[in-house]
Amino acid sequence: MTGTVPTALIEEVARAVLAVEGVAFLKPGVAQQVRSALSGTRQPGATRAPGLRMSRNAGGRERPWDVDVHIVVLGEARAVDVARGARKAVAACLTRRFPGETAPAHITVTVTGLV
């Protein structure tokens, strides 16, 4: 769900996650993989971060962010440490971007594989 989330914010959060040591790549969801396979090209307005979904809870700016991240981890890294690092990176990115917000973000990081 990225309908009202600016693409620049999605890409900034994705870069923060990809910078975490041990993250191999963001894992696209099944729907995104099928959409890409069927279209053969990138859809207008589609995010460049296929393993990342962001939305605001109902209520607008006063409500926390919902962020769902799916990552694949490098085999030599401990998955739990990488997941924690990714979560901290998302939280830090949102804090930098929205310093006045006091409501916490709901951040879910799922490790979908090891390479």
Sequence and secondary structure as in RCSB ss.txt:
>XXXX:A:sequence
MTGTVPTALIEEVARAVLAVEGVAFLKPGVAQQVRSALSGTRQPGATRAPGLRMSRNAGGRERPWDVDVHIVVLG
EARAVDVARGARKAVAACLTRRFPGETAPAHITVTVTGLV
>XXXX:A:secstr
  TTS HHHHHHHHHHHHTSTTEEEE   HHHHHHHHHHSS  TT  S TTEEEEE TTGGGS EEEEEEEEE T
TS HHHHHHHHHHHHHHHHHHH TT  S  EEEEEEEEE 
